[in-house]
Amino acid sequence: MQKLKGYRRVFSDVSGETSDFFAFAIRRWAGIRPHPETMEIFFFVYDHGQITQLFRVEGIFGNIWCSPNNEIHIFIPNQIIKFQNTEGVWTKTVTPQKGNYLDIWGKHKDEAFVWGLKDMSYWNGDSWKEISLPKQIYAMHGAERGTTTAVGYLGSIFRWDGAQWQQMQSPTSQDLVGVQIIDRDKMYIVGKPGYVSGYVGSVFEQTKDRWTKILDTKEQIRAIAKIGKKIFVLDEKNKIYIIEEGKLMQFNDLRGFKFECRKDLFVISTDRIQISSNGETFKTIQLSEILNLDSKNEQK
């Protein structure tokens, strides 16, 4: 990744199950503020300490998904690019696509979803197929098969049954911006503060078919993740808290703008990625480490 004077760089995305193998993206632009004409996105894979640059694209938009069988799927306007490692060499397959996508979730090698405001596509293990979007979706998560759950507009909750989305009972009419599935009988959702709720956000816990509100807060919580015995939440100011006895307690100096939690918890901020398998200790990968890589690691 060429280090040009006057360029700014930040982490922008991460996808993976554990700290051993995952994919991530870095945005780079010239000047003080990002602009489409000067923005580039670089996509990398981290494999047991070795970092390889896979791809570069000009523009602002780009999402990445690292599948459980270590395929890397990159979504950019008009294209889906799949990288697969064969005997130590990353090969690329490009597929045209029409959707405008904002986020992606996938727990299984043959089940993943990418969606935007109006579009959604489903990965069946062989190809991406367009499917109907049930409502405006803001977050998705899942555990074992049959538990992938999408949440969004006005408290809507949907669960994928393997063929279509089935609507579930919701405890709120708040917009839902976060969800964490523990297993088939247990989940957490985050309601966004707004007019309907008196500008108070909420966190709900479902055990079997019973919903319990475990937190009310005026903080703008936008993500939730449970790892070990701790329930982590992330707010609009990139502060990270844990929920203890119905209250928010700031967790050390950990900060970030996005969670990824399929097995380990990934916390991504502009200058670092922090990863924990137990909710107590975090492994840190600094942006400066990536920028100082020898150019021989760059994928041709």
C-alpha positions in Angstrom: 0.0 0.0 0.0 1.8 3.0 -1.3 2.5 5.7 1.4 1.9 9.0 -0.3 2.4 12.3 1.5 -0.8 14.1 2.3 -3.0 10.9 2.3 -5.1 9.9 5.3 -5.9 6.3 6.1 -8.4 4.6 8.4 -9.7 1.1 9.0 -13.2 0.9 7.5 -14.4 -2.8 7.8 -13.5 -6.2 9.2 -15.0 -9.7 8.8 -14.0 -13.0 10.4 -14.6 -15.6 13.1 -11.4 -15.6 15.1 -8.1 -13.6 15.4 -6.3 -16.3 13.4 -7.9 -15.6 10.1 -10.0 -12.5 9.0 -10.4 -9.9 6.3 -10.4 -6.1 6.6 -10.5 -2.9 4.6 -8.6 0.4 4.8 -9.8 3.7 3.2 -7.4 6.2 1.9 -8.0 9.7 0.6 -6.1 12.9 -0.2 -6.9 16.1 1.8 -8.6 16.7 5.1 -12.0 15.2 4.4 -13.0 12.2 2.3 -14.2 12.8 -1.2 -15.4 10.3 -3.8 -12.8 11.6 -6.4 -9.9 10.9 -4.1 -11.1 7.9 -2.1 -9.6 4.4 -2.4 -10.4 1.2 -0.5 -7.7 -1.5 0.0 -8.8 -5.0 1.0 -6.6 -7.3 3.0 -6.6 -10.8 4.5 -4.9 -11.7 7.8 -3.8 -15.3 8.0 -2.0 -16.4 11.2 0.1 -13.2 11.3 0.7 -12.9 7.6 -1.1 -10.0 5.9 -1.8 -9.9 2.2 -3.3 -7.1 0.1 -6.0 -8.6 -2.2 -7.6 -5.8 -4.0 -7.9 -2.0 -4.4 -10.9 0.0 -5.7 -11.5 3.7 -6.2 -14.6 5.2 -4.6 -16.3 5.3 -1.2 -18.4 2.2 -1.1 -17.2 -1.4 -0.4 -18.2 -4.2 2.0 -16.3 -7.4 2.8 -17.3 -10.9 4.0 -14.9 -13.6 5.2 -16.7 -16.9 4.9 -16.2 -19.8 7.4 -14.3 -21.7 4.6 -12.0 -18.7 4.2 -13.3 -17.3 1.0 -13.3 -13.5 0.8 -16.3 -11.7 -0.9 -15.9 -8.0 -1.7 -19.0 -5.9 -2.7 -18.4 -2.8 -4.7 -20.8 -0.9 -7.0 -21.9 -3.2 -9.9 -19.6 -6.1 -8.9 -19.1 -8.9 -6.4 -15.5 -10.1 -6.2 -14.7 -13.5 -4.7 -11.2 -14.4 -3.6 -10.3 -18.1 -3.0 -6.9 -19.4 -1.8 -5.7 -22.4 -3.9 -2.4 -23.9 -2.8 -1.2 -20.5 -1.5 -2.4 -18.4 -4.4 -5.4 -16.1 -4.2 -7.6 -16.4 -7.3 -10.3 -13.8 -8.2 -13.8 -14.3 -9.6 -15.9 -11.3 -10.6 -19.7 -11.4 -10.9 -21.8 -8.4 -12.0 -24.5 -7.2 -9.6 -27.1 -4.5 -9.6 -27.9 -4.0 -5.9 -26.8 -1.1 -3.7 -25.6 -2.8 -0.6 -24.7 -1.3 2.8 -24.0 -4.3 5.1 -23.4 -8.0 5.1 -23.8 -10.9 7.6 -23.0 -14.6 7.2 -22.3 -17.3 9.8 -22.3 -20.4 7.6 -20.4 -21.2 4.4 -23.6 -21.6 2.5 -25.8 -18.9 4.1 -25.0 -15.2 4.0 -27.0 -12.0 3.3 -26.0 -8.6 1.9 -28.5 -5.8 2.0 -29.2 -2.1 1.4 -32.2 0.2 1.6 -34.1 -1.6 -1.2 -32.0 -4.7 -2.2 -31.0 -8.0 -0.6 -29.0 -11.0 -1.9 -28.5 -14.4 -0.5 -25.4 -16.7 -0.7 -26.3 -20.4 -1.1 -22.7 -21.7 -1.1 -22.4 -21.4 -4.9 -23.7 -18.0 -6.0 -25.4 -14.8 -4.9 -29.2 -14.6 -5.6 -31.4 -11.6 -5.3 -34.3 -12.1 -2.8 -37.0 -9.8 -1.5 -36.2 -7.5 1.4 -38.8 -7.9 4.1 -38.6 -4.4 5.4 -35.9 -1.8 6.0 -33.2 -3.8 7.8 -30.6 -2.2 10.1 -28.8 -5.2 11.6 -28.5 -9.0 11.4 -26.9 -11.8 13.4 -27.2 -15.5 13.9 -25.8 -18.6 15.7 -26.6 -22.2 14.7 -28.6 -22.9 11.6 -32.2 -21.6 11.7 -31.3 -18.6 13.9 -30.2 -15.9 11.4 -32.3 -12.9 12.5 -32.7 -9.5 10.9 -34.0 -6.4 12.8 -35.0 -2.9 11.6 -37.7 -0.4 11.0 -40.3 0.1 13.8 -39.3 -2.9 15.8 -39.5 -5.4 13.0 -37.8 -8.8 13.6 -37.5 -11.5 11.0 -35.9 -15.0 11.2 -34.7 -16.9 8.1 -36.2 -20.4 7.8 -34.0 -21.5 5.0 -36.3 -20.4 2.2 -37.8 -17.1 3.3 -38.0 -14.5 6.1 -40.6 -15.2 8.9 -41.8 -12.3 11.1 -41.3 -12.7 14.8 -43.1 -11.1 17.8 -41.4 -7.9 18.9 -41.4 -6.2 22.3 -41.1 -2.7 20.9 -42.0 -0.3 18.1 -38.6 1.4 18.3 -36.3 1.1 15.3 -34.0 -1.8 16.0 -30.4 -1.1 15.2 -28.6 -4.0 16.9 -29.1 -7.8 17.5 -27.1 -10.6 19.0 -28.2 -14.2 18.8 -26.9 -16.5 21.5 -28.9 -19.6 20.5 -32.3 -20.6 19.2 -33.9 -19.5 22.6 -31.9 -16.5 23.5 -31.2 -13.1 21.8 -30.6 -9.4 22.5 -31.9 -6.4 20.5 -31.2 -2.7 20.7 -34.0 -0.1 20.3 -33.0 3.3 19.0 -34.1 6.4 21.0 -36.8 8.4 19.2 -40.1 10.1 19.4 -42.0 6.8 20.0 -39.9 5.9 23.0 -39.6 9.4 24.5 -36.1 9.6 23.1 -35.0 6.8 25.4 -33.2 3.8 23.8 -33.7 0.2 25.2 -32.0 -3.2 25.2 -34.2 -6.2 25.4 -33.3 -9.8 26.2 -35.4 -12.7 24.9 -35.3 -16.1 26.7 -37.5 -18.6 24.9 -40.6 -16.6 24.1 -40.3 -14.1 27.0 -39.0 -10.6 26.4 -37.4 -8.6 29.3 -36.1 -5.0 29.1 -32.6 -5.0 30.7 -31.7 -1.3 29.9 -33.2 2.1 29.3 -30.7 4.8 28.2 -30.6 8.1 26.4 -27.3 7.1 24.8 -27.5 6.4 21.1 -26.6 2.7 21.2 -26.1 1.2 17.8 -24.6 -2.2 18.3 -24.5 -5.1 20.8 -22.3 -8.1 21.3 -22.1 -10.8 24.1 -18.7 -12.5 24.6 -17.9 -14.5 27.7 -20.0 -13.2 30.5 -20.1 -9.6 29.3 -22.7 -7.7 27.2 -20.9 -5.0 25.2 -22.7 -2.1 23.6 -21.4 0.6 21.3 -22.7 4.2 21.1 -22.8 6.9 18.4 -19.7 8.6 19.9 -17.7 5.3 19.5 -17.7 4.7 23.3 -18.0 1.1 24.4 -19.9 0.0 27.6 -20.9 -3.1 29.3 -24.3 -3.6 30.8 -24.2 -4.3 34.5 -27.4 -4.5 36.7 -29.4 -2.3 34.3 -26.7 0.3 33.9 -24.0 1.3 31.4 -20.4 1.0 32.6 -17.7 2.3 30.3 -15.3 -0.5 29.5 -11.7 0.6 30.0 -10.6 2.9 27.1 -11.9 0.6 24.4 -13.4 2.6 21.5 -14.7 1.7 18.1 -17.4 2.3 15.4 -18.3 -1.3 14.6 -18.6 -4.8 16.2 -18.2 -8.1 14.4 -19.0 -11.1 16.6 -19.4 -14.6 15.1 -17.1 -16.3 17.6 -14.5 -13.8 18.8 -15.4 -10.1 19.3 -13.8 -7.7 16.8 -13.9 -4.0 17.7 -12.9 -1.8 14.8 -11.9 1.8 15.2 -10.2 4.2 12.7 -6.6 3.3 13.8 -6.8 -0.2 15.3 -8.7 -3.6 15.3 -9.1 -5.2 18.8 -10.1 -8.8 19.1 -11.2 -10.8 22.2 -12.2 -14.4 22.7 -13.3 -14.0 26.3 -14.4 -10.4 26.8 -11.5 -9.8 29.2 -8.3 -9.5 27.1 -7.9 -8.0 23.7 -5.4 -8.5 20.9 -4.6 -5.3 19.0 -3.6 -4.8 15.4 -2.5 -1.2 14.8 -3.1 0.6 11.5 0.6 1.6 11.6 1.6 -2.1 11.5 -0.3 -2.5 8.2 1.2 0.6 6.6 4.7 -0.5 7.5 4.3 -3.9 5.7 7.0 -4.8 3.1 5.6 -4.4 -0.4 6.5 -8.0 -1.2 3.4 -9.1 0.8 1.1 -7.3 -1.7 -1.1 -9.5 -3.9 -0.3 -9.1 -7.5 
